[in-house]
Amino acid sequence: MTIFITGMGMITPLGEGVESNWRSLMDAKSGIKGITRFDPSGFPVRFAAECPNVDPLPIDNQSPFIARQLATLKGRLTAIALQEALTMANVDLSGPRVGICLGSEAARPDLALLANRKKEGKSPDLADLDALSPDAPVKLIQFMTGATGPTSVVSTACTSSSQAIGEGLLQLRRGEVDAMIVGGVDVLVDPLMVTGFSLLGALSTRNDDPEAASRPFDSQRDGFVLGEGAGFIVLENEKRLGGREPIGRLSGYGCSCNAYRITDSPPDGRGAAQSMRSALYDAGLRPESIGYINAHGTSTKMNDASETRGILSAFGQVGSRVPVSSTKSMMGHLVAACGAVEAIVSMLAVRNGYLPPTRNLDSVDPDCVLNHIPHEPIQSDIEHAMTNAFGFGGSNGTLVVSRC
């Protein structure tokens, strides 16, 4: 069964909207700056990839729940990215044959706020409890669309939204629904996350040059950059498509588990390779059919080398020839939202015939030798693109998007 992409929406540290983000990627702009969300003085890392400040969308008949959601950054990012996807799809997505599958992590409330409330003898209010729930954005999407089909949340760290998109694909193929709203959202730039990832030694510490901090596959990389954002995709089967022109196809999905360590990837990249092989098989494609890989490419020593070996293993003789880039070099790491955002970027590469670059790739690490796209985009008429997402905890997800 052919599954079509009919709508896409996103907001990232590069800005609001699919086309705006694409132009920034083509110009190799960076969305990584000094932290403004809180005072980072005294923190080991004082920069991140923050989304632009956004106002709540005007939504009719707001319930108290929606009002609380739109008061949070996570809710506002969800609403903005979703609204763009709905506008692009231009179709009614209400009713029992429309499902939702979202990649989302539990939100982290302001710990200082909760501590002060406890000190004052107050209990957390409803807004605090809403914020803690990973499925809060799903409820918001239900209110915004009227979709009453099956809903689910995938919470597998950096793989969350990639697997959410894949699960939506499977539901459509099984005939459970005729359309799916899939994607992910995450908000990470807060004191707790900066402290936690700093203690793990996972973050770049280039405080003197934030825009050069995310440098996937580069020999001087020293960690990833925390980001935030949202990306949503509308998937529909052929029966619902009617006479509308789709953007492209979601043609393959693969996933795997490393069964290795919580934060480390297997040095040989076997989990990543298994995920990529599964996606190729699911799409009915041979490795040489893939014209571009949007790599997970976090800019950590371990991940980039492991992913490189995974690509070379999964793609065999053509592994050193397929063009590869990591857009995290410009957007930072959006964690639960990265798979969805990067799937949209991959679909744009197929549609537009240009492949985005890896910013800051000045000297390729000998352990990461692939057919990289450094600094500037390249023109390439491709039919299929692959995008990878590999998460803390050992989960892996790979998607293949294709031209119609």
QUIUR-V359700 format. One record per run of one state. SS is the DSSP state (@ for helix, = for strand, . for the rest). FROM is the first residue (numbers start at 1). TO is the last residue. If there is no record, write none. Layout:
ss	from	to
SS	FROM	TO
SS	FROM	TO
This chain:
ss	from	to
.	1	2
=	3	12
.	13	14
=	15	16
.	17	17
@	18	26
.	27	32
=	33	34
.	35	46
=	47	49
.	50	63
@	64	70
.	71	72
@	73	89
.	90	94
=	95	95
.	96	97
=	98	104
.	105	110
@	111	119
.	120	125
@	126	132
.	133	135
@	136	145
.	146	146
=	147	147
.	148	150
=	151	154
.	155	156
@	157	173
.	174	178
=	179	187
.	188	190
@	191	199
.	200	202
=	203	203
.	204	209
@	210	212
.	213	217
=	218	218
.	219	223
=	224	224
.	225	225
=	226	237
@	238	241
.	242	247
=	248	257
.	258	269
@	270	283
.	284	286
@	287	289
.	290	291
=	292	294
.	295	300
@	301	318
.	319	322
=	323	325
.	326	327
@	328	331
.	332	332
=	333	333
.	334	334
@	335	352
.	353	353
=	354	355
.	356	357
=	358	358
.	359	363
=	364	364
.	365	365
@	366	368
.	369	370
=	371	372
.	373	373
=	374	374
.	375	377
=	378	379
.	380	383
=	384	390
.	391	394
=	395	402
.	403	404
